[in-house]
Amino acid sequence: MQTSWETIGLVAAIVHTFSWLAAGHALLHKRDSRSALGWTAVCLLTPLFGPLLYVLFGIARVESRAARIMSRAAQTALGANAPLVEGFFSDTPRGSVPLSDLPHSFRAVARPGWSLTHRRIVGGNAVIPLHNGEEAYPQMLEAIRTAKQRVFLSTFIFSHDNIGRLFAEALIDAARRGLDVRLLIDGVGSFRIGLPLLGWTTRLSAAGVRVARFLPPGLLPPRFNINLRTHRKILICDRTVAFTGGMNISAHHLCANTRKNRVSDLHFRCSGPIVSQLLVCFLMDWDFVTGDAAHTPLEPPISSAGKSFCRLVMDGPGTMRDPIHDLFCAMISASKHRVRIISPYFLPTQQLTSALTSAVLRGVRVDVILPERNNHPPVNWAMHHQLPELIKKGVHIVLQPPPFAHTKLLLVDNAYTLMGSANLDPRSLNLNFELVVETIDQELNINLANYFDTLLTRSVPFPSTPAPLPVRLRNAVCWLMSPYL
């Protein structure tokens, strides 16, 4: 009997030791105070299940591996010893423009990106906005059909529907023409598609398309982490054209149809030296998954295609900084007249909230467009807890009626545009691999500002009447859990 009690005591001591170790790890490694507090409480209050949950969902277990592999990928792709963020593209690629050579009115808005990335901005680009799948997909498919050397596609979701079928057939045809065709799909984003997509990828592979999944879940070896997703959307055809923005490969982005879950979004067609930067981004992700980026030579980019100045900014676990988050804060803080934001998920950090409110105090008009109906209710409830306080401080927030607004866009004053895959929520800024492209171009900015103002006229103000107490309590609980949503 005494031996049994000794065994129970030993097991209890081991369990509590692991609880304290897990809690200590959360305190040391979590950068969000609410996340650290939440995981510490879970680990200490539920000694048996808390540490297990933390190991499965709380620890970015491949983060250090991500830093090592993606840094090596950058060195392989660029042929230089350079860390992922600090030295990435630190040389002078064709089209690069020193700050001192930029038009005087552009230098101030170009400086924060340089300070965060130490990458020069490149000139000679053309950036064309494409509205919804009706505009984006035909141009993307045409670029695939006319490519002569390579087609690289990276997407979070590759749906098994009529749009996915068109892209699959175009990729297969390109592979049969002898092109280097690669498809990188996120292991969780497309996991919901299930067996039908598995059949497609088998057919793609059989036709010569190289298909890879980014950190897919699995049983052997066990992989259950839902974090560390590649949320980047990139299509590169040869070295002449690339597409990036917020759109996945899915019929949901066709807004002219009548389906309930249709999505409105912006994608961008890019040409010029920025294409080479997007190509390196794809190769780094590809090497992260497969380890063979070294087999792809990087030809010099075309010299000039337009008048836009562009810079790629990458972010993700494994980097020492938060360049996309800090870039949002810096550009809002540098604004002089107007800030326009569209985001489907808007849970700003305290630093970003401070940047928005300080801009208002300087006399800058700040407008934020959010979806009236969100496809993730807990995130929407958490957003509704934060929004009243921002509105009290002078930020204008409106809700765009359906279809669901999936656009990610920042417009500052009359020249600066920031677009890409990143949402303004903890998951996107802390747990996903994201990319954004800075573009300094007055014509593009005015074009998108007109589009933004058109959306403003169709949107409705966020309700000023306080919600019932049970609803506010629900929203507050979801806000408390927002680091995990």
N, C-alpha and C positions, 0 to 999 in steps of 0.2 A: 504494500500500500504506500509505504514511504517512497519507494522507487517511482511509483506512478505520479505522486505529487511532485517529486523532483523533476520528472520528465515534463510535466505540465508547466512547472515554473521555468524550466529551461526554454521550452517552446515560447512561452509568453515573453521571456526576456529577449529572445531572438527577434520575435515579431515587433516588439516595441523598439528594439535597436534599429531595425530597418525603417520603422516609422520616423524615428528621429533623424536617421541618415537621409531619408527622402525629404523630410521637412527642411533640413539644413541645405540640401542641394537646391531646393526651390528658392530658399532665401538668398542663396549666393548667385544663382544663375538667372532668375526671372527679373526682367527689366521693368515690368509693370507691377506696381505695388499691389494692385487688387489681385492680380494673378498669383503673386507670391503669397499674399495673405490667404487666398482661397485654397491653394494647394497645401500650405502649411496646416490649415485647419482640417482639411480632408485627411491628410496623413496622420495627424495626431489624434483626431477624434474617432477615426475608423482604422485602427492599427492593422487589421488584416487586409481590408480591401483598398484602403487609401493608397499605400505604397504601390500596390499593383496597378491601380488606375493611373497613378502618376507615371509609372514606367511605360504604360501603354500609350497614354495620351498627353502627358505633361512634359516629357523629356524629348527634345529634338535630338534623338539618339544618333542621327547621322550628320549632325551639324558640323562637328569637327571634320568628319570625312568629307562633307560638302566643301569646307574651306580648303582642304588639301587638294581634292580632285579638281575643283573648279579653278583653283590657282594654277595647278599644273596644266589644265586645259588652256588657260590664258597664255601661259608660257609657250605651249606647243603651237597654238594658233598664231601667236605674234612673233615667235622666235626670240623672245626676250625674257629675262627674269623679272617678272612684274607681278605683284599681288593683285588680287581680283579687283579691288576698288581703287586703292591708292595709286597704283601705277598703270592701270589698264588703259591702253591707247595713249600712254604718256609720250610716245614718239610723235612725229609730225606726219600723219598720213596725208595723202594727196587731198587737197582741198581744205586743209586745216588753216585756220585764220587766228593769229594772235589777237588778244584783246585790243592791243593798241591799233590794229589795222581795221577793226570794226567801225562802222559808222558811229559817230560820237553818241547818238541817242540810244544805241544798242548796247553800249559797253556795260552800263550799270546792270541790265537784266541778264547779261551773259556771265557776269563775275561770280554769282553764287554757285552756278553749276561747275565752273572751273575750280573754285575753292573746295567743293565737295568731292570732285572726281579727278582733278588734275588732268583732265582730258580737254584738249582744244576743241572748240566748235568748228564744224566744217561747213564751208559755203558751197554754192553751186548745186543746191538740191531743189527738187520740185516735190511738193507735198500737196496732194489733192484729197479733200475729204469725200468720203463715199457714205451716203445715207442708207442704212438698212441693207438687208441682203439683196434687195432688188437692184441696187447700184453696185454693191461690192462683189457679189458672187460672179456675175457675168465677166467682170474684168479679171478676177482671180482665175477663173477657169480659162479664159482666153490666154492669160500669161502662161499657164501650165501647158496649154496646147501648142503655143508657139515657142516654147523654150527649146534651146539647142544643146545645152550642156548639163544643167542640173535643175532639180526641183526639190527644195527643202520645205517641209510643212511641219510646224509645231502648233498644237492646239490643246486646249484644256478638255474640250468635248468634241468628239467626232461622232455625230449622231447616226443611227441606223434609220435614215429616212430618205426621201427623194433627193435632198441636197447632199447628204453624205454619199449617196449612190453616184451622183454626178461627179463628185470629187474623186471617189474611188476609181471610177472608170477613166477619168482624166489622168490620174496617177499611173494606172496600169498601162494606158496607152503611151505615156511618156517613157516608162520603163522599157516597153517593147521597142521604142525608137532608139534604145541604147543610152538613155540619159541616166545620170546618177540621181536616183529618186529615193528620198528618205522621208519617213513619216514618224514623228515623235508625238505620242499621245500620253496625256497624264494618266497614271495608273488608277487614280480615284475618280477624277472628273469624268472619265469614260467608263468607269466600272459599272455604272448603272445600266449601261447598254447591254451588258451580259453576253450570252452566247451568240446572238445574231452578229455582233461586232467581231467576235472571235472567228466566225466564219468568213467575214470580210477580210480580216487581217491575214488569214490563211491564204485566201485567194490573192491578196496583194503580194504576199511574200512569194507565192508560187510564180507570179508574173515578173518578179525581179525587184519589187519595191522593198526597200529595207525598212522594216517596221520595228520600233522600239517603244517600250512603255516606261514611263518615268516613275520609279519607286512604286510598283504595283503591290497591293496587299497579297499575302500568300501564307500558306500553312507550313511549308517546308522550304527553307527555314521560315520560322514565324515572323511575319511582317504585318502589323496591324495599325501602324501609325497613320493617322489621317492628316497629319500636318506635312509640311515640306512638299507642297504641290508646285508643279510648274504651271503657273497661270498665264504664261506668256503666249501670245498669238503671233506667229510669224509665218509668212510665206515668202520664199525667195526663189526667183526664177533667173538663172544665169547670174550675171553680175549687174544687170541693168534695172531690175525692178523688184521691189519688196512691198509687202502689205503688212500692216500691223495696226493694232487698236484693241477694241473690246470684243470683237465678234468671234464666236466659235463657229464650227462647221455644223449647222443645224437649221432646219426649216423654221425654227422659232423666230429667226431673224427676218423672215419674210412678213412685213407688216401689212401687206395688201390682202393677205388671206384673213379668214374669219376665226381662226383658232383662238381659244381663250388665252393660252399661254404664249402668245406672240410677244416679241421683244423689239423695241426700237433701240438703235445703236449707231455708232459712228465707227468706220474703219478708215484707214488712210493708205493711199497709194504713194509710195516713195520711190524716187529715182535720184541718182547722183551719189556722191561719196558716202552718204548715210547708209546705203545698201551694204557696203562692206562691213560697217559696224554691226548691222543686224545679222550679217552672215557669221561674224565671229561669235555673236551671242548664241546663235543656233548651234555652232560647232562646240561651244563650251558645254551646252546642255547635252548635246549628243555624246560628247566624250564622258560626261558625268555618268551616262547610262551605259555606254558601250565601250568606251576607252579607245576609240579609233579615229579621233578627230585629226590625228597627224597625217592621215592619208588624203586630206583634202587641201590642195594648194590654194592660196589666196591670190588671185590675180589683182592687178591694180584696178581701182575703181575708175569708172568713167569720170572725165575731168569736170564736166559741168552739165547740169540738166535744168537748172532754174536759178532762182535768186533767194531761196530760203537758206538761212543759217540753222544747222541742226546739231544736236548732241544727244547721243544715247546714254541713258542712265539706267544701270542695272542694280537690282537689290535682291536680297534673299538671305536665308540662314547661312552662316559661314562667313559673312562679311563683318568687319569690325565696326562699321558705322550703320546708320539708317539713312542712306543718301536720298531716297525718294521722299520719306517723311520730312527730312530736314530741308529738302529742296522746296516742298510745298510751303513750309513755314517761312523760308527765306524769301520766296517770291511774293508771298502775301505781305510779308513785312516790308518789302521794297516797293509795294504798289503806291501809286500817287493819286489815281483817280477812280479806278473801277476794278473790281474783282468779280469774276463770274465763275461759278463752280457747278458742274453736273456730276452727280455720283449716285449709283444705286444703293450703296451702303455707306452711311455717313455716321461714324462714331469717332469724332476727332479726339485726339489726345489733348491733355491739358496745354501742351506747348502749341498745338495747332489752334486750339480755342483761343489762347492768348493772342496769337498772331491775327486771328480774325477780328477779335474785339479791339485790339490796338489799332488795326486798320480803320475800323469805324471811328474810333476816337480821333484819328488824324483827318477825318472828313472823307475817307474813301467809301464809296458805295459798294457794299458786299451783297451779292445775290447768290443764293444757293437753290438749285432745282433738284428735288428728290422725287422718287416715284410715289404716286398716290396709293398704289397697291404694290406691296413688296412680295417677292416670291419666297422670302424667308421670314415668316412672322416673328420669331423671337428677336431677330436683328431689328425688324421694324419697331417692335415694342421698345427695345433698348434705345433706338433712335428717338422715339417720341418722349422718352424721359429726358434726354439732353436738349432737345430743340427749344423748349420754352425759355430756358435760361439764355440761350444764344439770341433769341428774338428780343428778350428784354434788353440785351446789350446792343441792339441796333442792327443785327444781321437779318437781312430780308430772306425768308425761307418760304418757298412755294412748293406745292405738290403737283406734279404733272399727271394728268389722267392717263389711263391705259391707252396703248399698250405699255407694258412694263419698261421703264426707262433704264437701260443698261449702260448708257454712255458714261465715260470717264473723261472729264475735260476740265482744265483750268485755263482761264483767259485773264491776263493781267494787262490793264491799261489798253494800249492800242497796237501792240506789236508782239507780245509774248504769248505763246500757246504751249501747254504741256498736255500731251495725250499719250495713251498707252493702255496697259492692262490693269493698273493699280487702282483699287478702291480705297476709300478713306476709312478703313476699319482695321482693327488689330490683326485679324487673320491675314489680310492682304499685306499690311505693312511689316508684320513680324514673322509670319509663318510660311508665306508663299515666295516663290521665285517670280519676280515681276520685272517689267521694263516700262520705261516711259521715254518719250522723245521730246526734247526741248526744241521748239521751232521759233525763230525770231523772223517774222515776216508780217508786215503791216497788212498786206492784201489778204493773207490767210486769216489773220486775226479779225479783220473787219468782216470777212465772209462768215466766220463762225460766230462772231458777236451778233450779227443780224439773225442767224439761225437761233441763237440763244434767246434773243429778245422776242422772236416769234413764239418760242416755247413759253416765255413768260406770260404772254397775252393769253395763252390757252390754259395756263395753270391757275390753281386756286391757292390763296394764302393758307398757311398752316393754322388750324383752328385756334382762336384766341381764348375760347371758353375752356376752363380746366375740365379734364376728364373726370368721371366719377372716381371715388376713392379706390374701389377694388381695381379699376383699370390702372390707376397711377401706381398702386402697389405692385401689380404685375409688371408694369413697365420698369419700375425701379429694380425689381429682382432680376429681370433680364439685363438691365444695364450693369448690375453688379457682376453678372456672369459674362459680360461682353468680351473679356479677354479669351474666353473659351469658345465663343460662338463661331 
